[in-house]
Amino acid sequence: MKTKLLRMTPALLCSLLLAACATPPRPPAVPVAAPLQWQAPLPHQGTLNGLNQWWQQLDDPLLVSLIDAAQAVSPTVATARSRVAQARAARTTAAAALGPSVDASASASRGFSESTGGLATTLQGTLQASWEIDLFGGNRATLDAAQARADGADAGWHDARVSVTAEVANTYFSLRSCERQLAVTQSDAGSRSETARLADLSARAGFQAPATAALARASSAEASARVTQQRALCDVDVKTLVALSGLEEPSLRRQLAQARAPSTQPTLFAIASLPAQVLVQRPDLFTAEREVAAASAEVGNAYAQRYPRLTLNGSIGTGYLRFGGEGTHLNTWSIGPVSVSLPIFDGGRRAANEASAQARYEEAAALYRAKARQAVREVEEALVNLDSAANRFGDANTAVEGYQVSFNATEARYKGGLASLVELEDARRQQLASQTSLLSLERERWSAWVALYRAAGGGWSVDDNRAVSAVASPVASSTSGQR
């Protein structure tokens, strides 16, 4: 029986080594349908200007410097950078499992030895090696999963930077729009105050009723309150920028006062043929796709754990024994044992682990599909909002001009005694509402541009992940295209 077993051993080892060529099964790739074309109109007739030059086109150095400062102090970017380091460390650990491990040990002792009958000094040194041969690709699958998550972490760092950039830009444009609105309300308050002064003089002279003067004073007070409220809104935006950038508020206010406000009619980047590109140039979508790949690799690893494991050990040692003034050297080496672990019964644990890995893969695939649909939706919504704002801009300008002419005429008639104060206030109210609507539309247009920038991935592409060595260093300049 023993002889028969010895004859079977080489055949068993050969079958195990042949199995090393086997690859654990992986789930199929996740199909994601890309739109053939966008249903919403494309800005600038779809001509493509690089998203990477988006901020330079604004010709606003202050905004660029605020983006740089925000990225340098952002906890979101710092967290993403930390995750990159963690993912790379996990990838190194997984790669190490494919090769042998070597440990060294040394010892020294002195004491009484019965074999020598006296005091003896013993010195020992040993190198021990161990190597688990990856027969069924379980360790390779773990490395693939770690690599996929490292790629996803790199893209996640880019996504964090794009997100911070969009937040700073939105706040900055909100502040600039608020400042324009503040100028409008201050001008309106000044006009109402002058009207109230003239109405009060006229009432004292007996040319107007006291109720008319009271109406003018009420209108002036309302305008003054509106100025106070608008100034507070601007201060809130400034403090938000302080929190985002980490700059001192006095310094930021000086820079804001000195900088030129951005154009009210932005001509920014354009979106060309993005039907499928948006699915590969968004870092968050790329991260989700890498998570699917990692989950797929983990299915293979769980599958491999259900099959035999082969481990090879070896050691090299040297020793020195000194007794009675004489020393003796002892050298040893060994290869083996070669051990094979055969899973026989585990109560269904390995099968359950494989089923769990398969379920995690299906979850990751579902999330990836949902994120892809969300990406398409965000682009479509941004395009719709941008097109709507652009189409309404001309009408809003016409309304402002018309109401301004009407107010000027009513004011002239009022001063000539041909119009009542009620008519004047009604014309003023229409003029203020039209100016406010125009400024709100400008703010909406800026928001739509930033949303489109964010939805299109901020200029990032998959190729950028191959050159992300700067991720471990201080944040790269945002003027390089938000990469």
C-alpha positions in Angstrom: 0.0 0.0 0.0 2.8 2.4 0.9 4.6 1.6 -2.4 1.4 2.3 -4.3 1.0 5.6 -2.5 4.6 6.6 -3.4 4.0 5.8 -7.1 0.8 8.0 -7.0 2.6 11.0 -5.4 4.5 12.2 -8.6 1.2 12.0 -10.6 -0.6 14.1 -7.9 2.1 16.7 -7.9 2.1 16.9 -11.7 -1.7 17.4 -11.7 -1.3 20.2 -9.2 1.4 21.9 -11.2 -0.7 21.7 -14.4 -3.5 23.3 -12.4 -1.3 26.3 -11.8 -2.0 27.3 -15.4 -5.7 27.5 -14.6 -7.3 30.9 -14.2 -10.1 31.4 -11.7 -13.4 32.3 -13.3 -14.4 36.0 -13.6 -17.8 37.4 -14.1 -18.4 38.9 -17.6 -17.8 42.6 -18.2 -20.6 45.0 -17.3 -22.2 46.4 -20.4 -23.2 50.1 -20.2 -25.2 51.7 -23.0 -23.9 55.1 -24.1 -26.3 57.6 -25.8 -25.8 57.9 -29.5 -26.2 61.6 -29.2 -27.2 64.2 -26.7 -30.8 65.3 -26.8 -30.1 68.7 -25.4 -28.5 71.4 -27.6 -24.7 71.6 -27.4 -23.1 75.0 -26.6 -21.1 76.7 -29.4 -22.5 74.4 -32.0 -20.6 71.5 -30.5 -17.1 72.8 -31.3 -14.5 71.4 -28.9 -12.2 73.5 -26.8 -10.2 71.7 -24.1 -11.8 71.6 -20.7 -8.2 71.7 -19.5 -8.0 75.4 -20.5 -11.3 76.3 -18.9 -10.1 78.5 -16.1 -7.5 80.3 -18.3 -10.2 81.4 -20.6 -11.8 83.4 -17.8 -8.7 85.6 -17.5 -9.3 85.8 -13.8 -6.0 85.1 -11.9 -7.8 85.5 -8.5 -10.2 82.6 -9.2 -7.2 80.4 -10.2 -5.3 81.3 -7.0 -8.4 80.6 -4.9 -8.8 77.2 -6.5 -5.1 76.4 -5.8 -5.4 77.5 -2.2 -8.6 75.5 -1.7 -7.1 72.3 -3.1 -4.1 72.7 -0.8 -6.1 72.8 2.4 -9.2 70.8 1.4 -9.9 67.9 3.7 -11.6 66.1 0.8 -8.5 66.2 -1.3 -6.3 65.2 1.7 -8.6 62.2 2.4 -8.4 61.2 -1.2 -4.6 61.4 -1.1 -4.6 59.2 2.0 -6.8 56.6 0.2 -4.3 56.6 -2.7 -1.5 55.8 -0.2 -3.5 53.1 1.4 -4.5 51.5 -1.9 -0.9 51.5 -3.1 0.2 49.9 0.2 -2.5 47.2 -0.2 -1.3 46.6 -3.8 2.3 46.1 -2.6 1.1 43.6 0.1 -0.9 41.7 -2.5 2.1 41.5 -4.9 4.4 40.3 -2.1 2.1 37.2 -1.7 3.1 36.0 -5.2 6.8 35.6 -4.3 8.7 33.9 -1.5 9.2 35.3 1.9 12.6 35.1 3.7 13.1 35.6 7.5 16.3 35.8 9.4 16.9 34.8 13.0 19.9 34.9 15.3 20.5 33.8 18.9 23.3 33.6 21.4 23.5 31.8 24.7 26.0 30.7 27.4 25.3 28.2 30.1 26.0 24.8 31.5 25.6 21.9 29.0 25.2 18.3 30.2 26.6 17.0 26.9 29.9 18.8 27.4 29.9 18.7 31.2 30.7 22.4 31.5 30.0 26.0 30.4 29.5 26.5 26.7 28.8 29.4 24.4 26.4 28.8 21.5 25.8 31.2 18.5 23.2 30.4 15.9 22.0 32.1 12.7 19.2 30.9 10.3 17.5 32.0 7.1 14.1 30.6 6.6 12.2 30.8 3.3 8.6 30.0 2.5 6.7 30.2 -0.8 3.1 29.5 -1.5 2.8 28.5 -5.1 -0.3 30.2 -6.6 -1.8 27.1 -8.2 -5.2 28.4 -8.9 -4.6 32.1 -9.2 -6.0 33.1 -5.9 -3.1 35.4 -5.0 -3.0 36.8 -8.5 -6.7 37.6 -8.3 -6.0 39.4 -5.0 -3.3 41.5 -6.7 -5.6 42.3 -9.6 -8.2 43.5 -7.1 -5.7 45.7 -5.3 -4.4 47.1 -8.6 -8.0 48.0 -9.6 -8.6 49.7 -6.3 -5.3 51.6 -6.6 -6.3 52.9 -10.0 -9.7 53.9 -8.6 -8.1 55.7 -5.7 -5.9 57.7 -8.1 -9.1 58.7 -10.1 -10.8 59.5 -6.8 -8.1 62.0 -6.0 -8.8 63.7 -9.3 -12.5 63.6 -8.6 -11.9 65.3 -5.2 -9.9 68.1 -6.9 -12.6 68.6 -9.5 -15.3 68.7 -6.9 -13.4 71.3 -4.8 -12.7 73.4 -7.9 -16.4 73.4 -8.8 -17.4 74.4 -5.2 -14.9 77.3 -5.2 -16.0 78.5 -8.6 -19.7 78.4 -7.7 -19.1 80.4 -4.6 -16.9 82.8 -6.4 -19.4 83.4 -9.1 -22.2 83.7 -6.5 -20.1 86.4 -4.7 -19.6 88.3 -8.0 -23.3 88.1 -8.8 -24.1 89.2 -5.3 -21.8 92.2 -5.6 -23.6 93.3 -8.8 -27.0 92.8 -7.1 -25.7 94.9 -4.2 -24.7 97.7 -6.6 -28.2 97.6 -8.1 -29.9 97.7 -4.7 -27.7 100.6 -3.6 -28.5 102.6 -6.7 -32.2 101.8 -6.1 -32.0 102.8 -2.5 -30.3 106.1 -3.4 -33.0 106.9 -5.9 -35.8 106.1 -3.4 -34.1 108.2 -0.8 -33.9 111.2 -3.1 -37.6 110.7 -4.0 -38.5 110.6 -0.3 -36.5 113.8 0.4 -38.3 115.6 -2.4 -41.7 114.3 -1.4 -41.1 115.4 2.2 -40.2 119.0 1.0 -43.3 119.1 -1.2 -45.5 117.9 1.6 -44.1 120.6 4.0 -44.8 123.2 1.3 -48.4 121.9 1.0 -48.1 120.7 -2.6 -48.5 117.0 -1.7 -50.5 115.1 0.9 -48.7 113.8 4.0 -49.7 110.3 3.0 -47.7 110.7 -0.2 -44.6 111.6 1.7 -45.2 108.7 4.1 -45.3 106.4 1.1 -42.0 107.7 -0.2 -40.4 107.3 3.2 -41.7 103.7 3.5 -40.3 102.9 0.0 -36.9 104.4 1.0 -36.8 102.4 4.2 -37.7 99.2 2.3 -34.8 99.8 -0.2 -32.4 100.4 2.7 -33.4 97.1 4.3 -32.9 95.4 1.0 -29.3 96.8 0.8 -28.5 95.5 4.3 -29.8 92.1 3.4 -27.9 91.9 0.2 -24.7 93.0 1.9 -25.1 90.2 4.4 -25.5 87.7 1.6 -22.2 88.9 0.0 -20.5 88.6 3.4 -21.6 85.0 3.7 -20.1 84.2 0.3 -16.8 85.9 1.4 -16.7 83.8 4.6 -17.4 80.7 2.6 -14.4 81.4 0.3 -12.3 82.1 3.4 -13.3 78.6 4.8 -12.6 76.9 1.4 -9.3 78.6 0.6 -7.8 79.0 4.1 -6.9 82.6 3.4 -7.2 85.4 5.9 -10.4 87.4 5.4 -8.8 90.9 5.3 -6.3 89.7 2.6 -9.1 88.0 0.6 -11.3 91.1 0.7 -8.4 93.2 -0.6 -7.8 90.8 -3.4 -11.5 90.8 -4.3 -11.6 94.5 -4.4 -8.6 94.8 -6.6 -9.5 92.0 -9.0 -11.6 92.5 -12.1 -15.0 90.9 -12.0 -15.6 88.2 -14.7 -17.5 88.9 -17.8 -21.3 88.8 -17.6 -21.4 86.9 -20.9 -19.0 84.0 -20.5 -17.6 82.2 -23.6 -16.2 79.1 -22.0 -15.4 75.6 -23.0 -17.5 73.7 -25.5 -18.8 70.1 -25.5 -18.3 68.3 -28.8 -19.1 64.6 -29.4 -19.4 63.3 -25.8 -21.8 60.4 -26.3 -19.4 57.7 -25.1 -16.5 59.9 -24.0 -18.3 61.0 -20.8 -18.3 57.4 -19.7 -14.5 57.3 -19.7 -13.5 60.9 -18.8 -15.3 61.1 -15.4 -13.0 60.0 -12.6 -16.0 59.0 -10.4 -17.3 56.7 -13.1 -13.8 55.3 -13.7 -13.6 54.6 -10.0 -16.9 52.7 -10.0 -15.7 50.7 -13.0 -12.5 49.8 -11.2 -14.5 48.7 -8.2 -16.4 46.3 -10.5 -13.1 44.9 -11.7 -11.9 44.5 -8.1 -15.0 42.7 -7.1 -14.7 40.5 -10.1 -11.1 39.6 -9.1 -12.3 38.8 -5.6 -14.8 36.3 -7.0 -11.8 34.5 -8.6 -9.9 34.6 -5.3 -12.9 33.1 -3.4 -13.2 30.4 -6.1 -9.5 29.5 -5.8 -9.8 29.1 -2.0 -11.9 26.0 -2.6 -8.9 24.1 -4.2 -5.6 22.7 -2.9 -2.8 25.0 -1.7 0.9 24.1 -2.2 3.6 25.5 0.0 7.4 25.1 -0.3 9.7 25.8 2.7 13.5 25.8 3.1 16.2 27.0 5.5 19.9 27.7 5.8 21.6 27.8 9.2 25.0 28.1 10.8 26.0 27.6 14.4 29.1 28.0 16.5 29.8 26.1 19.8 32.7 27.1 22.0 33.7 24.9 25.0 36.9 24.6 27.0 38.7 27.0 24.7 37.8 25.1 21.5 35.2 26.1 19.0 33.1 24.1 16.5 31.2 25.3 13.5 27.9 23.6 12.4 26.2 24.4 9.1 22.8 23.1 8.1 20.4 23.5 5.1 17.1 21.9 4.1 14.6 22.1 1.3 11.1 21.2 2.4 8.8 20.2 3.5 6.6 20.6 0.5 3.1 20.7 2.0 -0.2 20.4 0.2 -3.4 21.6 1.9 -6.6 19.9 0.7 -9.9 21.4 1.8 -12.2 18.6 2.6 -14.9 19.8 5.0 -15.5 23.4 6.2 -19.2 23.5 6.8 -19.8 25.4 3.6 -17.6 28.4 4.6 -15.6 28.6 1.3 -18.8 28.2 -0.8 -20.4 30.9 1.2 -17.4 33.2 0.7 -17.6 32.7 -3.0 -21.4 33.4 -3.0 -20.7 36.5 -1.0 -18.0 37.7 -3.4 -20.4 37.1 -6.3 -23.1 39.2 -4.5 -20.6 42.0 -4.0 -19.7 41.9 -7.7 -23.4 42.2 -8.6 -23.8 45.1 -6.2 -20.8 46.9 -7.7 -22.1 46.3 -11.2 -25.5 47.7 -10.3 -23.9 50.8 -8.8 -21.7 51.3 -11.9 -24.7 51.1 -14.2 -26.6 53.6 -12.0 -23.6 56.0 -11.9 -23.3 55.8 -15.7 -27.0 56.7 -16.1 -26.5 59.5 -13.5 -23.5 60.8 -15.5 -25.6 61.0 -18.7 -28.4 62.7 -16.8 -26.0 65.3 -15.3 -24.6 66.2 -18.7 -28.1 66.5 -20.2 -29.4 68.6 -17.4 -26.4 71.0 -17.6 -26.9 71.3 -21.3 -30.6 72.1 -20.9 -30.0 74.7 -18.2 -27.2 76.3 -20.2 -29.2 76.4 -23.4 -32.2 77.8 -21.5 -30.1 80.5 -19.8 -28.5 81.5 -23.1 -31.9 81.7 -24.9 -33.4 83.9 -22.2 -30.5 86.3 -21.9 -31.5 88.4 -24.9 -35.1 88.8 -23.7 -33.9 89.7 -20.2 -31.6 92.4 -21.5 -34.5 93.8 -23.6 -36.7 93.8 -20.5 -34.1 95.7 -18.5 -33.7 98.3 -21.2 -37.5 98.7 -21.7 -38.3 99.1 -18.0 -35.4 101.5 -17.6 -36.8 103.7 -20.4 -40.3 103.5 -18.8 -38.9 104.4 -15.3 -37.0 107.4 -16.7 -40.1 108.7 -18.4 -42.3 108.2 -15.4 -39.7 109.9 -13.2 -39.6 112.9 -15.5 -43.4 113.1 -15.5 -43.4 112.8 -11.7 -40.9 115.7 -11.4 -43.1 117.7 -13.7 -46.2 117.0 -11.7 -47.8 114.8 -14.4 -47.5 111.5 -12.6 -48.2 110.3 -9.1 -45.8 108.8 -6.6 -47.7 105.5 -6.9 -47.0 105.4 -10.7 -43.3 106.2 -10.0 -42.9 103.5 -7.4 -44.7 101.0 -9.7 -42.3 101.8 -12.5 -39.3 101.6 -10.1 -40.4 98.2 -8.8 -40.7 96.9 -12.4 -37.2 98.2 -13.2 -35.7 96.6 -10.1 -37.4 93.3 -10.7 -36.0 93.2 -14.3 -32.5 94.0 -13.2 -32.7 91.4 -10.5 -33.9 88.8 -13.0 -31.1 89.6 -15.3 -28.5 89.2 -12.6 -30.1 85.9 -11.5 -30.0 84.7 -15.0 -26.3 85.5 -15.2 -25.7 83.6 -12.0 -27.7 80.7 -13.4 -25.6 80.7 -16.5 -22.4 80.6 -14.5 -23.8 77.7 -12.5 -24.7 75.8 -15.6 -21.2 76.2 -17.0 -19.7 74.9 -13.8 -22.2 72.0 -13.7 -21.3 71.1 -17.2 -17.6 71.2 -16.4 -18.2 69.0 -13.4 -20.5 66.6 -15.4 -17.8 66.2 -18.1 -15.2 65.1 -15.6 -13.3 68.4 -15.3 -10.9 67.6 -18.2 -9.7 64.4 -16.6 -9.2 61.3 -18.7 -8.2 57.7 -18.1 -4.7 58.4 -19.5 -4.1 60.9 -16.6 -4.2 57.9 -14.2 -0.9 56.7 -15.7 0.8 59.9 -14.7 -0.4 60.5 -11.2 3.0 60.5 -9.5 2.3 64.0 -8.2 -0.5 62.7 -6.0 1.9 62.1 -3.1 3.3 65.6 -3.4 1.6 68.9 -2.7 -1.4 69.5 -4.8 -0.6 70.2 -8.5 -1.5 73.6 -9.9 -5.1 73.8 -11.0 -4.0 75.9 -13.9 -2.7 72.7 -15.6 -6.2 71.7 -16.4 -7.5 70.3 -13.1 -5.8 67.0 -13.7 
